[in-house]
C-alpha cells in the first residue's frame, strides 16, 4: 500500500535550483511506461508535452550513489487548467495540487533512497478540470536535493539522442595467435522477454562490418549483414564509385542497399521472424579477392534451426582492402531512443575461427567494453560476463549492477568445432 500525501503548491515558489540540486531533464531521462509510441508522442526536446490520458505513466530514471532522504521538485509550464498529479517513488505517493497560478517549480515532498542504484520517479495525471483545452501541464524536469544526492547522481545531462538510446556493450574475443583466419563462427540466443523493439544482437563483428539479428518493429525482424566502405562518410551518396562496396551475390529474399549515419557502406538484410529462446548460427567468410585486385570479399551465412540449412545473406567486395578476419567481436545495442527503457540480453556461445589451412580454433576468452554514453556516466545500465557456460551481454532497462570497463571473462571450452557443409554453401537458396 502506498503512503499518500496531499501537497498544495504553496509549499514552494522558488524558480531556481540551488547549487546542491541535481536537475534531471525530462527529455533525456523520461519515458512513458512500457509504451514506445506514447514516448515518441509525448517526450519532446522541451520535456513531457501536455497530456490528457490518465492511464499514462511517465517514468524518470536516475542512478543514486548514496542512500538517505532527498527533496523532490517538479519543473513545469503554467497549467492550462486545475489538475492533480500523482508522484510516486519507493512506494510513497504524493498528490500534487495545481492550478493556473502554480509556479513553474513546485516542491513535491521528501522521499527516501533505500538502496544505491537506479531509482524511478513516476508521474501520472489524476484529476483534470473539464474544458476544451484542458490538459495536464507540460513537465520539463525534476530537481533533487538532499543527502541522497551526495555524491551526485548519474543521469543523462547531454547528447540526449544517445542517452535515450542507452549504452552499447561489446565483447572482443581474444585470438590466440596471428594466423590468417578466413572464417568466423558464432551462436546467439536471446532469452524470452529480452528482445524489445529497437534491439540489435550483433553476433559476428569484424574490422570492416557486422552481422546479427534485429527487432525492427512489432511485426518485423531482420537478419542484418553490412560492410563499411573504406571512404569515411556518413552520407553514402558521396562515396566515389571506385570506393563503393560491390555486391557479388545475395540470397533469395534478401534486400541489398546502402546505409549511412554511422559510417557508410553496403547493407543487406533478410526479413526473418526469428524467435527468443532459440539458438541461431552465424558464419562469415573474409579473405582477399582472387577476382578484384586490391579487394577483400565478405560473405555472411545464417543458419536457422527452423529451416535446418545455411542461407547466404550476401557477398560483398570491399576496395582498397587486403585482410582476413580481424578484431572478431560481438555487441548489443538499442537503436530506438523511445525504447531505451526496455532491458535487453543475449547469450553468445561457441565462437570459432578457421584458418586458411582448415583448422578450427576456439575463442573462449573475451574482454568487455562499452560506448561513450556509458563511459561518461550518462547511463549505468550495462553488463557483460559469463553465465551458464556462455558469454552474455545485457543493457538498457535501468537495472543496477554495471560491469567494469575492460573486464575479462573466460567460458569453458566446448571442444565442439562447427561442422559446416561447405559444398552446400556454394549452392545457396
Backbone torsions as a table, in degrees:
resi	resn	phi	psi	omega
1	UNK	NA	129.1	-179.7
2	UNK	-78.6	145.4	171.5
3	UNK	-82.9	122.8	-175.4
4	UNK	-110.7	130.7	-179.7
5	UNK	-127.2	134.1	175.1
6	UNK	-88.4	125.7	-177.5
7	UNK	-122.8	107.5	174.2
8	UNK	-73.5	155.6	-174.6
9	UNK	-72.4	-9.1	-178.9
10	UNK	-69.9	-10.0	-178.1
11	UNK	-66.0	-24.7	-178.1
12	UNK	-152.6	132.9	176.3
13	UNK	-128.5	13.0	179.7
14	UNK	-68.0	141.9	-177.9
15	UNK	-103.5	-4.8	-173.0
16	UNK	-130.0	150.5	175.0
17	UNK	-82.1	149.2	176.8
18	UNK	-81.3	171.2	-178.4
19	UNK	-64.1	-24.3	-177.3
20	UNK	-87.9	-13.3	-174.8
21	UNK	-79.4	147.6	172.1
22	UNK	-102.7	124.7	178.4
23	UNK	-99.0	121.4	-176.4
24	UNK	-110.4	108.8	-179.0
25	UNK	-66.1	134.8	176.0
26	UNK	-66.9	-35.3	-179.1
27	UNK	-60.6	-42.4	-176.9
28	UNK	-86.5	-15.8	-167.0
29	UNK	-135.5	11.3	-178.5
30	UNK	-125.6	146.9	175.7
31	UNK	-140.7	155.2	169.4
32	UNK	-77.2	127.9	-173.3
33	UNK	-53.0	118.4	173.8
34	UNK	56.8	32.1	-176.5
35	UNK	-143.5	103.0	-179.2
36	UNK	-68.2	-46.7	-177.0
37	UNK	-63.7	-43.1	179.3
38	UNK	-67.9	-34.9	176.2
39	UNK	-63.5	-40.4	178.0
40	UNK	-64.3	-35.0	-176.8
41	UNK	-78.6	-41.8	-169.0
42	UNK	-103.0	-19.7	178.4
43	UNK	-93.8	112.1	-176.9
44	UNK	-117.9	177.8	178.4
45	UNK	-65.4	-17.9	176.7
46	UNK	-89.7	-12.4	-177.8
47	UNK	125.3	-144.6	178.8
48	UNK	-85.8	122.6	-179.9
49	UNK	-74.2	156.8	176.4
50	UNK	-54.2	143.1	-178.3
51	UNK	-142.1	164.8	-179.0
52	UNK	-124.0	-20.8	-175.0
53	UNK	-74.9	116.3	-179.2
54	UNK	-73.3	-10.5	179.7
55	UNK	-82.5	-15.5	-178.6
56	UNK	-72.3	139.6	176.9
57	UNK	-124.8	119.1	-178.7
58	UNK	-99.4	116.5	-178.7
59	UNK	-100.3	126.3	170.6
60	UNK	-104.1	137.6	-177.5
61	UNK	-120.9	139.6	170.3
62	UNK	-149.9	157.2	-178.9
63	UNK	-104.6	111.9	-179.8
64	UNK	-84.5	131.6	179.8
65	UNK	-100.2	9.3	178.4
66	UNK	-155.5	155.4	173.3
67	UNK	-93.9	165.4	-180.0
68	UNK	131.4	-168.3	-177.5
69	UNK	-97.9	159.7	173.6
70	UNK	-152.4	156.1	176.5
71	UNK	-101.3	132.3	-177.2
72	UNK	-106.0	131.8	175.4
73	UNK	-120.6	146.5	178.8
74	UNK	-112.0	129.2	176.3
75	UNK	-101.1	126.1	-176.3
76	UNK	-145.9	166.1	173.2
77	UNK	-87.8	163.8	-178.2
78	UNK	-56.8	125.9	-179.9
79	UNK	-63.2	145.4	177.2
80	UNK	-85.0	-15.7	-178.2
81	UNK	-160.0	156.6	174.4
82	UNK	-58.3	140.5	-179.0
83	UNK	-160.2	169.3	170.6
84	UNK	-129.0	143.7	177.3
85	UNK	-117.3	148.4	173.6
86	UNK	-104.6	122.5	179.9
87	UNK	-116.9	124.3	-172.3
88	UNK	-128.9	136.0	170.8
89	UNK	-151.7	130.1	177.2
90	UNK	50.5	49.6	175.1
91	UNK	68.0	7.7	172.3
92	UNK	-105.6	129.6	-177.7
93	UNK	-122.3	132.9	178.5
94	UNK	-117.6	134.0	173.6
95	UNK	-95.2	119.2	-175.8
96	UNK	-101.3	121.4	-177.5
97	UNK	-96.0	124.1	-176.2
98	UNK	-126.4	150.3	170.8
99	UNK	-145.6	-173.7	-174.7
100	UNK	-67.2	-14.9	-180.0
101	UNK	-96.8	2.5	-177.2
102	UNK	-63.5	141.2	175.8
103	UNK	-69.1	168.1	-178.4
104	UNK	-84.6	-6.0	170.6
105	UNK	-129.9	119.8	-173.2
106	UNK	-123.2	132.5	174.8
107	UNK	-75.5	126.0	178.9
108	UNK	-88.9	-46.8	-179.0
109	UNK	154.8	-173.5	179.8
110	UNK	-101.3	136.2	-178.9
111	UNK	-130.8	169.9	-178.0
112	UNK	-124.4	138.6	168.2
113	UNK	-99.3	118.3	-176.1
114	UNK	-100.2	-16.7	177.8
115	UNK	-142.5	138.5	173.5
116	UNK	-63.8	137.9	179.7
117	UNK	135.8	-165.0	-175.8
118	UNK	-70.8	138.2	178.8
119	UNK	-121.5	148.8	178.2
120	UNK	-122.1	120.7	171.9
121	UNK	-105.3	118.6	-175.8
122	UNK	-108.1	136.7	179.4
123	UNK	-123.4	132.9	178.3
124	UNK	-139.7	150.5	173.7
125	UNK	-77.8	139.8	-178.0
126	UNK	-113.6	-66.4	177.6
127	UNK	-124.1	149.3	-177.1
128	UNK	-145.1	126.5	178.3
129	UNK	-62.2	143.2	-179.1
130	UNK	-71.9	146.9	179.4
131	UNK	165.4	151.8	-175.2
132	UNK	-61.1	-36.1	-177.5
133	UNK	-107.8	15.4	-178.5
134	UNK	-67.8	138.6	177.3
135	UNK	-160.3	153.9	171.7
136	UNK	-66.7	145.6	-170.0
137	UNK	-70.6	151.0	173.0
138	UNK	-63.0	140.3	-178.8
139	UNK	-118.6	128.4	-178.0
140	UNK	-98.9	-22.5	179.5
141	UNK	170.9	-177.1	177.4
142	UNK	-121.5	151.1	167.6
143	UNK	-119.1	139.1	-179.0
144	UNK	-125.6	133.4	-176.9
145	UNK	-144.3	134.2	177.7
146	UNK	144.1	-179.0	-173.9
147	UNK	-62.2	-30.0	179.9
148	UNK	-70.5	-12.2	-179.0
149	UNK	-96.3	10.4	175.9
150	UNK	-126.2	118.5	-2.3
151	UNK	-60.0	163.5	-175.8
152	UNK	-61.0	144.7	177.8
153	UNK	-71.7	164.0	174.7
154	UNK	-101.5	136.1	176.6
155	UNK	-166.0	175.0	-176.8
156	UNK	-81.8	116.7	-177.7
157	UNK	-107.4	-18.6	-175.2
158	UNK	-157.4	176.1	-178.9
159	UNK	46.3	56.1	-170.4
160	UNK	-62.3	-33.2	178.5
161	UNK	-58.7	-49.4	-179.0
162	UNK	-71.5	-36.1	178.3
163	UNK	-63.8	-37.1	179.2
164	UNK	-72.4	-32.1	174.6
165	UNK	-66.2	-35.6	-179.9
166	UNK	94.4	171.7	-174.6
167	UNK	-72.9	140.7	169.2
168	UNK	-93.1	143.4	-177.1
169	UNK	-126.6	149.5	-171.1
170	UNK	-137.7	152.1	169.4
171	UNK	-122.5	119.9	175.5
172	UNK	-101.4	121.5	-175.1
173	UNK	-85.0	137.2	-178.8
174	UNK	-80.0	120.4	178.4
175	UNK	-92.1	124.6	-171.6
176	UNK	-69.9	-24.3	-179.0
177	UNK	-149.9	-177.2	-174.2
178	UNK	-109.8	38.7	175.8
179	UNK	-72.8	168.5	173.7
180	UNK	-85.8	109.7	179.4
181	UNK	-104.4	124.3	-178.0
182	UNK	-110.1	0.8	175.9
183	UNK	-134.3	139.7	178.5
184	UNK	-132.0	122.3	-177.3
185	UNK	-117.1	141.3	177.2
186	UNK	-154.3	161.1	177.1
187	UNK	-129.1	144.8	180.0
188	UNK	-131.9	134.8	173.6
189	UNK	-129.7	124.1	179.1
190	UNK	-103.5	119.5	-179.8
191	UNK	-65.5	150.3	178.2
192	UNK	-60.2	134.9	179.7
193	UNK	90.6	-4.6	-179.4
194	UNK	-114.7	24.5	-176.4
195	UNK	-123.7	54.6	-178.7
196	UNK	-71.7	165.6	176.5
197	UNK	-56.5	141.9	179.9
198	UNK	93.7	2.2	-176.7
199	UNK	-86.4	140.7	168.6
200	UNK	-126.8	111.1	177.4
201	UNK	-97.7	93.0	-173.9
202	UNK	-87.4	121.4	-174.0
203	UNK	-93.7	-57.6	-173.5
204	UNK	-110.8	92.2	173.8
205	UNK	-95.3	146.9	179.2
206	UNK	-144.6	177.4	-171.8
207	UNK	-59.2	-23.3	-173.0
208	UNK	-123.0	11.8	-179.7
209	UNK	173.9	-164.0	-175.9
210	UNK	-158.4	165.6	-171.9
211	UNK	-153.7	123.6	-179.6
212	UNK	-173.8	-160.8	-177.2
213	UNK	-123.9	147.2	-175.9
214	UNK	-127.9	160.1	167.0
215	UNK	-115.6	106.4	-170.6
216	UNK	-95.6	-25.5	178.3
217	UNK	-163.7	175.3	177.4
218	UNK	-61.2	-18.9	-176.1
219	UNK	-120.1	0.9	-176.3
220	UNK	-134.9	133.4	173.6
221	UNK	-130.0	152.8	-174.6
222	UNK	-136.0	156.0	164.6
223	UNK	-105.9	120.0	-171.1
224	UNK	-116.4	131.4	177.6
225	UNK	-134.4	120.0	-175.1
226	UNK	-135.5	148.9	176.2
227	UNK	-131.8	129.2	-179.9
228	UNK	-76.5	147.8	170.7
229	UNK	-74.9	150.3	174.4
230	UNK	-70.8	-11.5	178.6
231	UNK	-84.6	121.2	-173.9
232	UNK	-80.9	109.2	177.4
233	UNK	-164.9	155.9	172.6
234	UNK	-98.1	-0.7	-178.6
235	UNK	-117.1	103.7	-176.0
236	UNK	-61.9	-21.7	-179.0
237	UNK	-69.9	-15.4	-178.3
238	UNK	-93.3	-2.1	-177.8
239	UNK	-73.1	125.4	175.6
240	UNK	-60.0	149.5	-176.5
241	UNK	-56.8	-37.0	-176.4
242	UNK	-75.8	-6.4	178.4
243	UNK	-115.2	8.9	178.8
244	UNK	-80.5	151.1	173.9
245	UNK	-71.7	131.3	-179.5
246	UNK	-100.7	135.0	174.5
247	UNK	-83.0	126.1	177.7
248	UNK	-99.4	-34.7	-176.6
249	UNK	-167.9	161.8	175.0
250	UNK	-154.0	156.5	179.1
251	UNK	-79.7	164.8	179.2
252	UNK	-62.5	132.9	178.3
253	UNK	80.6	5.3	-178.0
254	UNK	-90.8	131.5	174.2
255	UNK	-88.3	139.3	177.6
256	UNK	-129.9	133.0	178.6
257	UNK	-159.0	-153.4	179.0
258	UNK	-117.9	158.8	176.0
259	UNK	-133.8	161.3	179.8
260	UNK	-145.9	-162.8	177.2
261	UNK	80.0	-41.1	177.3
262	UNK	-125.7	61.8	-167.5
263	UNK	84.6	169.1	-178.3
264	UNK	-135.7	158.5	179.2
265	UNK	169.9	-153.7	179.9
266	UNK	-96.8	134.7	-178.0
267	UNK	-126.1	140.7	174.5
268	UNK	-137.5	146.0	174.7
269	UNK	-152.3	150.2	175.6
270	UNK	-113.6	124.7	172.6
271	UNK	-72.5	115.3	-176.8
272	UNK	-146.3	128.6	-175.1
273	UNK	-84.7	67.0	178.3
274	UNK	-65.3	157.3	-171.3
275	UNK	-122.1	149.9	173.4
276	UNK	-67.9	164.4	-179.7
277	UNK	59.7	24.0	178.3
278	UNK	-128.8	134.8	-178.2
279	UNK	-90.8	124.4	178.3
280	UNK	-112.2	148.1	-175.1
281	UNK	-113.0	146.0	-178.3
282	UNK	-132.8	137.6	-178.0
283	UNK	-138.6	124.6	179.8
284	UNK	-119.7	135.0	174.5
285	UNK	-111.8	125.0	-179.1
286	UNK	-135.0	121.6	176.6
287	UNK	-164.3	155.1	179.8
288	UNK	-56.0	141.6	-177.0
289	UNK	-73.2	141.0	172.3
290	UNK	-97.9	-0.6	-178.6
291	UNK	-106.1	-43.9	-177.3
292	UNK	-113.1	114.7	-177.6
293	UNK	-63.5	134.1	179.0
294	UNK	78.9	8.9	179.0
295	UNK	-110.0	157.6	168.7
296	UNK	-120.7	141.4	-178.4
297	UNK	-105.0	142.4	-176.5
298	UNK	-128.0	130.1	177.4
299	UNK	-130.7	132.2	179.5
300	UNK	-116.5	126.9	-179.8
301	UNK	-120.2	141.0	-176.3
302	UNK	-124.5	133.8	178.7
303	UNK	-118.2	119.9	175.5
304	UNK	-109.8	129.0	179.8
305	UNK	-62.5	-22.3	178.8
306	UNK	-65.6	-29.7	-179.5
307	UNK	-101.4	-25.5	177.9
308	UNK	72.5	22.6	179.4
309	UNK	-151.0	156.8	175.5
310	UNK	-79.1	140.0	179.8
311	UNK	-126.7	129.8	173.2
312	UNK	-69.5	128.0	171.3
313	UNK	-86.5	-56.8	177.2
314	UNK	-164.1	161.6	172.5
315	UNK	-126.8	127.7	-178.1
316	UNK	-122.9	156.7	171.7
317	UNK	-120.7	130.0	-177.7
318	UNK	-112.1	122.5	-178.7
319	UNK	-74.0	164.7	177.5
320	UNK	51.5	40.4	-177.1
321	UNK	-140.6	135.7	177.2
322	UNK	-140.3	91.6	-172.8
323	UNK	-153.7	163.4	167.0
324	UNK	-109.7	-159.2	179.2
325	UNK	-63.4	124.7	178.9
326	UNK	-128.1	140.0	176.1
327	UNK	52.7	58.3	177.9
328	UNK	-62.5	131.1	-177.0
329	UNK	-158.2	170.1	174.0
330	UNK	-132.7	158.1	173.0
331	UNK	-149.7	167.7	177.6
332	UNK	-134.7	128.5	180.0
333	UNK	-144.3	161.4	169.6
334	UNK	-112.1	128.3	-178.3
335	UNK	-106.9	9.4	177.1
336	UNK	-118.3	115.3	178.9
337	UNK	-57.3	-32.4	-178.6
338	UNK	-73.4	-10.2	-177.2
339	UNK	-110.4	17.3	-178.2
340	UNK	-73.4	-4.8	-179.9
341	UNK	-90.5	-6.7	-175.5
342	UNK	-99.4	140.9	-178.1
343	UNK	-83.0	145.4	179.7
344	UNK	-130.1	149.5	177.8
345	UNK	-157.8	146.0	176.2
346	UNK	-148.6	146.5	173.3
347	UNK	-101.3	138.6	179.5
348	UNK	-122.4	127.4	-171.9
349	UNK	-145.6	159.0	176.4
350	UNK	55.3	56.0	175.2
351	UNK	-79.1	127.9	179.0
352	UNK	-138.9	145.3	167.3
353	UNK	-113.4	148.0	175.8
354	UNK	-122.2	128.1	-177.1
355	UNK	-86.1	175.3	-175.4
356	UNK	-69.6	-9.5	176.1
357	UNK	-94.4	-0.2	177.5
358	UNK	90.9	14.1	-178.8
359	UNK	-98.1	131.1	176.8
360	UNK	-87.5	139.7	175.2
361	UNK	-127.7	127.4	-178.4
362	UNK	-84.1	141.4	177.5
363	UNK	-108.9	100.6	-176.5
364	UNK	-114.9	15.6	175.0
365	UNK	-126.1	141.3	-177.6
366	UNK	-145.2	152.0	177.5
367	UNK	-116.0	135.6	-175.7
368	UNK	-95.3	132.1	174.5
369	UNK	-139.0	172.0	177.6
370	UNK	-148.4	175.7	-171.1
371	UNK	-91.9	-172.9	-175.7
372	UNK	-64.6	-32.8	179.1
373	UNK	-59.4	-39.9	177.5
374	UNK	-77.4	-40.8	-176.1
375	UNK	-62.2	-35.0	-179.6
376	UNK	-84.4	-1.5	177.2
377	UNK	80.9	13.9	177.9
378	UNK	-67.1	-39.0	177.0
379	UNK	-133.4	139.4	179.7
380	UNK	-119.3	14.3	179.9
381	UNK	-92.7	74.2	179.6
382	UNK	-143.8	150.3	-176.1
383	UNK	-163.7	153.6	173.8
384	UNK	-160.2	161.0	179.7
385	UNK	165.5	-156.3	178.7
386	UNK	-120.7	131.1	-177.3
387	UNK	-151.5	133.6	179.7
388	UNK	55.4	38.9	178.5
389	UNK	65.4	20.5	178.3
390	UNK	-133.3	154.1	169.4
391	UNK	-75.3	154.5	174.0
392	UNK	-144.6	157.4	171.1
393	UNK	-128.9	145.4	-177.6
394	UNK	-146.2	137.1	178.8
395	UNK	-157.8	168.8	178.7
396	UNK	57.1	175.8	-179.5
397	UNK	90.7	-4.9	175.3
398	UNK	60.7	44.3	170.7
399	UNK	-88.1	162.9	-178.2
400	UNK	-107.1	138.5	178.2
401	UNK	128.2	54.9	-177.6
402	UNK	-67.6	143.7	177.2
403	UNK	-88.9	133.4	-179.7
404	UNK	-60.5	145.9	177.6
405	UNK	-61.0	139.7	178.5
406	UNK	68.0	18.2	172.9
407	UNK	-61.5	142.3	-179.3
408	UNK	-113.5	142.4	-175.9
409	UNK	-135.0	150.1	176.1
410	UNK	-130.0	130.4	173.2
411	UNK	-105.0	156.0	177.1
412	UNK	-60.9	139.5	177.0
413	UNK	-66.5	138.1	178.7
414	UNK	-83.8	-25.7	-175.2
415	UNK	52.1	36.0	-175.2
416	UNK	-132.6	77.7	-177.8
417	UNK	-64.8	147.5	180.0
418	UNK	-62.1	146.2	172.4
419	UNK	-108.1	109.0	-172.8
420	UNK	-109.3	129.1	174.9
421	UNK	-79.0	82.6	-169.4
422	UNK	-56.0	-41.3	-177.1
423	UNK	-65.8	-35.8	-178.3
424	UNK	-71.8	-19.6	176.8
425	UNK	-64.5	-29.7	-179.6
426	UNK	-74.7	-37.0	179.1
427	UNK	-94.3	64.6	-172.8
428	UNK	-74.7	151.1	176.3
429	UNK	-76.5	NA	NA
